[in-house]
Amino acid sequence: MDILDELDEVEKDVAHRAARLYRFNERKYKKLVKAGFDFQI
């Protein structure tokens, strides 16, 4: 859905393989909602 932006960061100080971090892009989400996108949990 392209509403997450990949950061140039990974988890730190974890005992397992570090996960890539992402940030929610509210601007892209609002654009999708305006176009009729409906996301419910």
PQR file of N, CA, C, O and H, with PARSE charges and radii, in Angstrom:
ATOM      1  N   MET A   1       0.819  -1.199   0.000 -0.4000 1.5000
ATOM      2  CA  MET A   1       0.000   0.000   0.000 -0.0000 2.0000
ATOM      3  C   MET A   1       0.857   1.255   0.000  0.5500 1.7000
ATOM      4  O   MET A   1       0.345   2.361  -0.174 -0.5500 1.4000
ATOM      5  N   ASP A   2       2.145   1.090   0.192 -0.4000 1.5000
ATOM      6  CA  ASP A   2       3.088   2.201   0.124 -0.0000 2.0000
ATOM      7  C   ASP A   2       2.787   3.314   1.136  0.5500 1.7000
ATOM      8  O   ASP A   2       2.938   4.495   0.822 -0.5500 1.4000
ATOM      9  H   ASP A   2       2.561   0.191   0.334  0.4000 1.0000
ATOM     10  N   ILE A   3       2.360   2.936   2.355 -0.4000 1.5000
ATOM     11  CA  ILE A   3       2.134   3.956   3.384 -0.0000 2.0000
ATOM     12  C   ILE A   3       3.195   3.894   4.475  0.5500 1.7000
ATOM     13  O   ILE A   3       3.107   4.605   5.476 -0.5500 1.4000
ATOM     14  H   ILE A   3       2.238   1.977   2.610  0.4000 1.0000
ATOM     15  N   LEU A   4       4.196   3.041   4.278 -0.4000 1.5000
ATOM     16  CA  LEU A   4       5.326   2.980   5.199 -0.0000 2.0000
ATOM     17  C   LEU A   4       6.579   3.411   4.458  0.5500 1.7000
ATOM     18  O   LEU A   4       6.806   3.017   3.314 -0.5500 1.4000
ATOM     19  H   LEU A   4       4.267   2.463   3.465  0.4000 1.0000
ATOM     20  N   ASP A   5       7.387   4.223   5.120 -0.4000 1.5000
ATOM     21  CA  ASP A   5       8.658   4.657   4.556 -0.0000 2.0000
ATOM     22  C   ASP A   5       9.784   3.928   5.275  0.5500 1.7000
ATOM     23  O   ASP A   5       9.881   3.972   6.502 -0.5500 1.4000
ATOM     24  H   ASP A   5       7.202   4.543   6.049  0.4000 1.0000
ATOM     25  N   GLU A   6      10.632   3.257   4.504 -0.4000 1.5000
ATOM     26  CA  GLU A   6      11.772   2.533   5.073 -0.0000 2.0000
ATOM     27  C   GLU A   6      12.810   3.535   5.558  0.5500 1.7000
ATOM     28  O   GLU A   6      13.186   4.455   4.831 -0.5500 1.4000
ATOM     29  H   GLU A   6      10.554   3.222   3.508  0.4000 1.0000
ATOM     30  N   LEU A   7      13.266   3.350   6.784 -0.4000 1.5000
ATOM     31  CA  LEU A   7      14.287   4.220   7.352 -0.0000 2.0000
ATOM     32  C   LEU A   7      15.664   3.617   7.126  0.5500 1.7000
ATOM     33  O   LEU A   7      15.785   2.427   6.839 -0.5500 1.4000
ATOM     34  H   LEU A   7      12.960   2.603   7.374  0.4000 1.0000
ATOM     35  N   ASP A   8      16.676   4.418   7.252 -0.4000 1.5000
ATOM     36  CA  ASP A   8      18.055   3.929   7.142 -0.0000 2.0000
ATOM     37  C   ASP A   8      18.557   3.474   8.504  0.5500 1.7000
ATOM     38  O   ASP A   8      19.708   3.720   8.866 -0.5500 1.4000
ATOM     39  H   ASP A   8      16.577   5.385   7.486  0.4000 1.0000
ATOM     40  N   GLU A   9      17.677   2.804   9.263 -0.4000 1.5000
ATOM     41  CA  GLU A   9      18.001   2.352  10.609 -0.0000 2.0000
ATOM     42  C   GLU A   9      17.542   0.910  10.798  0.5500 1.7000
ATOM     43  O   GLU A   9      16.653   0.425  10.098 -0.5500 1.4000
ATOM     44  H   GLU A   9      16.742   2.604   8.969  0.4000 1.0000
ATOM     45  N   VAL A  10      18.163   0.244  11.754 -0.4000 1.5000
ATOM     46  CA  VAL A  10      17.736  -1.088  12.175 -0.0000 2.0000
ATOM     47  C   VAL A  10      17.671  -1.093  13.700  0.5500 1.7000
ATOM     48  O   VAL A  10      18.227  -0.216  14.360 -0.5500 1.4000
ATOM     49  H   VAL A  10      18.885   0.638  12.323  0.4000 1.0000
ATOM     50  N   GLU A  11      16.987  -2.090  14.248 -0.4000 1.5000
ATOM     51  CA  GLU A  11      16.921  -2.233  15.698 -0.0000 2.0000
ATOM     52  C   GLU A  11      18.333  -2.317  16.267  0.5500 1.7000
ATOM     53  O   GLU A  11      19.253  -2.799  15.606 -0.5500 1.4000
ATOM     54  H   GLU A  11      16.534  -2.803  13.712  0.4000 1.0000
ATOM     55  N   LYS A  12      18.491  -1.847  17.490 -0.4000 1.5000
ATOM     56  CA  LYS A  12      19.797  -1.912  18.139 -0.0000 2.0000
ATOM     57  C   LYS A  12      19.701  -2.714  19.429  0.5500 1.7000
ATOM     58  O   LYS A  12      18.652  -2.760  20.071 -0.5500 1.4000
ATOM     59  H   LYS A  12      17.743  -1.456  18.027  0.4000 1.0000
ATOM     60  N   ASP A  13      20.796  -3.335  19.794 -0.4000 1.5000
ATOM     61  CA  ASP A  13      20.905  -4.079  21.060 -0.0000 2.0000
ATOM     62  C   ASP A  13      19.839  -5.168  21.210  0.5500 1.7000
ATOM     63  O   ASP A  13      19.170  -5.260  22.240 -0.5500 1.4000
ATOM     64  H   ASP A  13      21.648  -3.298  19.272  0.4000 1.0000
ATOM     65  N   VAL A  14      19.692  -5.996  20.159 -0.4000 1.5000
ATOM     66  CA  VAL A  14      18.759  -7.120  20.229 -0.0000 2.0000
ATOM     67  C   VAL A  14      19.545  -8.420  20.093  0.5500 1.7000
ATOM     68  O   VAL A  14      20.608  -8.452  19.474 -0.5500 1.4000
ATOM     69  H   VAL A  14      20.235  -5.921  19.323  0.4000 1.0000
ATOM     70  N   ALA A  15      19.012  -9.484  20.677 -0.4000 1.5000
ATOM     71  CA  ALA A  15      19.706 -10.766  20.676 -0.0000 2.0000
ATOM     72  C   ALA A  15      19.523 -11.541  19.365  0.5500 1.7000
ATOM     73  O   ALA A  15      20.168 -12.568  19.153 -0.5500 1.4000
ATOM     74  H   ALA A  15      18.148  -9.457  21.180  0.4000 1.0000
ATOM     75  N   HIS A  16      18.653 -11.051  18.498 -0.4000 1.5000
ATOM     76  CA  HIS A  16      18.381 -11.713  17.228 -0.0000 2.0000
ATOM     77  C   HIS A  16      18.783 -10.787  16.085  0.5500 1.7000
ATOM     78  O   HIS A  16      19.279  -9.683  16.309 -0.5500 1.4000
ATOM     79  H   HIS A  16      18.129 -10.217  18.669  0.4000 1.0000
ATOM     80  N   ARG A  17      18.568 -11.244  14.884 -0.4000 1.5000
ATOM     81  CA  ARG A  17      18.881 -10.406  13.714 -0.0000 2.0000
ATOM     82  C   ARG A  17      18.048  -9.121  13.779  0.5500 1.7000
ATOM     83  O   ARG A  17      16.828  -9.173  13.940 -0.5500 1.4000
ATOM     84  H   ARG A  17      18.166 -12.142  14.702  0.4000 1.0000
ATOM     85  N   ALA A  18      18.698  -7.999  13.655 -0.4000 1.5000
ATOM     86  CA  ALA A  18      18.023  -6.709  13.790 -0.0000 2.0000
ATOM     87  C   ALA A  18      17.035  -6.470  12.644  0.5500 1.7000
ATOM     88  O   ALA A  18      17.350  -6.721  11.481 -0.5500 1.4000
ATOM     89  H   ALA A  18      19.689  -7.957  13.524  0.4000 1.0000
ATOM     90  N   ALA A  19      15.857  -5.991  12.981 -0.4000 1.5000
ATOM     91  CA  ALA A  19      14.821  -5.705  11.989 -0.0000 2.0000
ATOM     92  C   ALA A  19      14.992  -4.299  11.439  0.5500 1.7000
ATOM     93  O   ALA A  19      15.437  -3.393  12.143 -0.5500 1.4000
ATOM     94  H   ALA A  19      15.601  -5.787  13.927  0.4000 1.0000
ATOM     95  N   ARG A  20      14.633  -4.129  10.177 -0.4000 1.5000
ATOM     96  CA  ARG A  20      14.634  -2.805   9.561 -0.0000 2.0000
ATOM     97  C   ARG A  20      13.492  -2.002  10.159  0.5500 1.7000
ATOM     98  O   ARG A  20      12.445  -2.566  10.477 -0.5500 1.4000
ATOM     99  H   ARG A  20      14.271  -4.865   9.605  0.4000 1.0000
ATOM    100  N   LEU A  21      13.672  -0.702  10.318 -0.4000 1.5000
ATOM    101  CA  LEU A  21      12.650   0.157  10.901 -0.0000 2.0000
ATOM    102  C   LEU A  21      11.937   0.952   9.810  0.5500 1.7000
ATOM    103  O   LEU A  21      12.531   1.329   8.800 -0.5500 1.4000
ATOM    104  H   LEU A  21      14.522  -0.244  10.059  0.4000 1.0000
ATOM    105  N   TYR A  22      10.639   1.196  10.041 -0.4000 1.5000
ATOM    106  CA  TYR A  22       9.788   1.909   9.096 -0.0000 2.0000
ATOM    107  C   TYR A  22       9.028   3.004   9.826  0.5500 1.7000
ATOM    108  O   TYR A  22       8.848   2.948  11.042 -0.5500 1.4000
ATOM    109  H   TYR A  22      10.156   0.889  10.861  0.4000 1.0000
ATOM    110  N   ARG A  23       8.587   3.996   9.072 -0.4000 1.5000
ATOM    111  CA  ARG A  23       7.784   5.086   9.639 -0.0000 2.0000
ATOM    112  C   ARG A  23       6.489   5.175   8.841  0.5500 1.7000
ATOM    113  O   ARG A  23       6.496   5.103   7.612 -0.5500 1.4000
ATOM    114  H   ARG A  23       8.733   4.041   8.084  0.4000 1.0000
ATOM    115  N   PHE A  24       5.381   5.333   9.555 -0.4000 1.5000
ATOM    116  CA  PHE A  24       4.076   5.511   8.936 -0.0000 2.0000
ATOM    117  C   PHE A  24       4.041   6.873   8.251  0.5500 1.7000
ATOM    118  O   PHE A  24       4.394   7.885   8.858 -0.5500 1.4000
ATOM    119  H   PHE A  24       5.375   5.392  10.554  0.4000 1.0000
ATOM    120  N   ASN A  25       3.610   6.901   6.973 -0.4000 1.5000
ATOM    121  CA  ASN A  25       3.536   8.146   6.226 -0.0000 2.0000
ATOM    122  C   ASN A  25       2.083   8.604   6.197  0.5500 1.7000
ATOM    123  O   ASN A  25       1.286   8.137   5.383 -0.5500 1.4000
ATOM    124  H   ASN A  25       3.324   6.079   6.481  0.4000 1.0000
ATOM    125  N   GLU A  26       1.753   9.522   7.094 -0.4000 1.5000
ATOM    126  CA  GLU A  26       0.374   9.975   7.238 -0.0000 2.0000
ATOM    127  C   GLU A  26      -0.115  10.714   5.993  0.5500 1.7000
ATOM    128  O   GLU A  26      -1.293  10.630   5.647 -0.5500 1.4000
ATOM    129  H   GLU A  26       2.399   9.901   7.755  0.4000 1.0000
ATOM    130  N   ARG A  27       0.773  11.430   5.327 -0.4000 1.5000
ATOM    131  CA  ARG A  27       0.394  12.174   4.119 -0.0000 2.0000
ATOM    132  C   ARG A  27      -0.078  11.219   3.021  0.5500 1.7000
ATOM    133  O   ARG A  27      -1.099  11.471   2.382 -0.5500 1.4000
ATOM    134  H   ARG A  27       1.730  11.498   5.609  0.4000 1.0000
ATOM    135  N   LYS A  28       0.660  10.123   2.797 -0.4000 1.5000
ATOM    136  CA  LYS A  28       0.267   9.132   1.792 -0.0000 2.0000
ATOM    137  C   LYS A  28      -1.042   8.452   2.198  0.5500 1.7000
ATOM    138  O   LYS A  28      -1.891   8.184   1.347 -0.5500 1.4000
ATOM    139  H   LYS A  28       1.490   9.919   3.316  0.4000 1.0000
ATOM    140  N   TYR A  29      -1.211   8.171   3.500 -0.4000 1.5000
ATOM    141  CA  TYR A  29      -2.423   7.533   3.988 -0.0000 2.0000
ATOM    142  C   TYR A  29      -3.642   8.422   3.749  0.5500 1.7000
ATOM    143  O   TYR A  29      -4.674   7.953   3.270 -0.5500 1.4000
ATOM    144  H   TYR A  29      -0.522   8.389   4.191  0.4000 1.0000
ATOM    145  N   LYS A  30      -3.516   9.710   4.085 -0.4000 1.5000
ATOM    146  CA  LYS A  30      -4.632  10.634   3.898 -0.0000 2.0000
ATOM    147  C   LYS A  30      -4.996  10.762   2.419  0.5500 1.7000
ATOM    148  O   LYS A  30      -6.169  10.912   2.079 -0.5500 1.4000
ATOM    149  H   LYS A  30      -2.678  10.091   4.474  0.4000 1.0000
ATOM    150  N   LYS A  31      -3.997  10.704   1.546 -0.4000 1.5000
ATOM    151  CA  LYS A  31      -4.243  10.761   0.112 -0.0000 2.0000
ATOM    152  C   LYS A  31      -5.040   9.527  -0.331  0.5500 1.7000
ATOM    153  O   LYS A  31      -5.955   9.642  -1.147 -0.5500 1.4000
ATOM    154  H   LYS A  31      -3.043  10.582   1.822  0.4000 1.0000
ATOM    155  N   LEU A  32      -4.696   8.346   0.204 -0.4000 1.5000
ATOM    156  CA  LEU A  32      -5.440   7.126  -0.111 -0.0000 2.0000
ATOM    157  C   LEU A  32      -6.878   7.196   0.400  0.5500 1.7000
ATOM    158  O   LEU A  32      -7.809   6.793  -0.298 -0.5500 1.4000
ATOM    159  H   LEU A  32      -3.953   8.253   0.867  0.4000 1.0000
ATOM    160  N   VAL A  33      -7.055   7.709   1.624 -0.4000 1.5000
ATOM    161  CA  VAL A  33      -8.395   7.833   2.203 -0.0000 2.0000
ATOM    162  C   VAL A  33      -9.246   8.768   1.345  0.5500 1.7000
ATOM    163  O   VAL A  33     -10.418   8.494   1.086 -0.5500 1.4000
ATOM    164  H   VAL A  33      -6.299   8.036   2.191  0.4000 1.0000
ATOM    165  N   LYS A  34      -8.648   9.862   0.913 -0.4000 1.5000
ATOM    166  CA  LYS A  34      -9.366  10.816   0.070 -0.0000 2.0000
ATOM    167  C   LYS A  34      -9.798  10.178  -1.246  0.5500 1.7000
ATOM    168  O   LYS A  34     -10.825  10.549  -1.815 -0.5500 1.4000
ATOM    169  H   LYS A  34      -7.697  10.085   1.124  0.4000 1.0000
ATOM    170  N   ALA A  35      -9.006   9.211  -1.731 -0.4000 1.5000
ATOM    171  CA  ALA A  35      -9.326   8.523  -2.984 -0.0000 2.0000
ATOM    172  C   ALA A  35     -10.294   7.356  -2.763  0.5500 1.7000
ATOM    173  O   ALA A  35     -10.639   6.653  -3.713 -0.5500 1.4000
ATOM    174  H   ALA A  35      -8.172   8.910  -1.270  0.4000 1.0000
ATOM    175  N   GLY A  36     -10.739   7.142  -1.499 -0.4000 1.5000
ATOM    176  CA  GLY A  36     -11.732   6.108  -1.228 -0.0000 2.0000
ATOM    177  C   GLY A  36     -11.203   4.888  -0.499  0.5500 1.7000
ATOM    178  O   GLY A  36     -11.956   3.937  -0.286 -0.5500 1.4000
ATOM    179  H   GLY A  36     -10.458   7.713  -0.728  0.4000 1.0000
ATOM    180  N   PHE A  37      -9.944   4.879  -0.113 -0.4000 1.5000
ATOM    181  CA  PHE A  37      -9.353   3.761   0.609 -0.0000 2.0000
ATOM    182  C   PHE A  37      -9.962   3.649   2.005  0.5500 1.7000
ATOM    183  O   PHE A  37     -10.099   4.658   2.696 -0.5500 1.4000
ATOM    184  H   PHE A  37      -9.332   5.650  -0.287  0.4000 1.0000
ATOM    185  N   ASP A  38     -10.328   2.447   2.428 -0.4000 1.5000
ATOM    186  CA  ASP A  38     -10.919   2.221   3.757 -0.0000 2.0000
ATOM    187  C   ASP A  38     -10.186   1.070   4.432  0.5500 1.7000
ATOM    188  O   ASP A  38     -10.316  -0.078   4.006 -0.5500 1.4000
ATOM    189  H   ASP A  38     -10.216   1.627   1.866  0.4000 1.0000
ATOM    190  N   PHE A  39      -9.424   1.357   5.472 -0.4000 1.5000
ATOM    191  CA  PHE A  39      -8.649   0.349   6.188 -0.0000 2.0000
ATOM    192  C   PHE A  39      -9.210   0.189   7.592  0.5500 1.7000
ATOM    193  O   PHE A  39      -9.255   1.154   8.356 -0.5500 1.4000
ATOM    194  H   PHE A  39      -9.319   2.289   5.818  0.4000 1.0000
ATOM    195  N   GLN A  40      -9.635  -1.011   7.936 -0.4000 1.5000
ATOM    196  CA  GLN A  40     -10.178  -1.293   9.259 -0.0000 2.0000
ATOM    197  C   GLN A  40      -9.474  -2.481   9.870  0.5500 1.7000
ATOM    198  O   GLN A  40      -9.113  -3.427   9.169 -0.5500 1.4000
ATOM    199  H   GLN A  40      -9.599  -1.794   7.315  0.4000 1.0000
ATOM    200  N   ILE A  41      -9.278  -2.435  11.171 -0.4000 1.5000
ATOM    201  CA  ILE A  41      -8.646  -3.538  11.898 -0.0000 2.0000
ATOM    202  C   ILE A  41      -9.714  -4.392  12.517  0.5500 1.7000
ATOM    203  O   ILE A  41      -9.405  -5.383  13.179 -0.5500 1.4000
ATOM    204  H   ILE A  41      -9.570  -1.667  11.740  0.4000 1.0000
TER
END
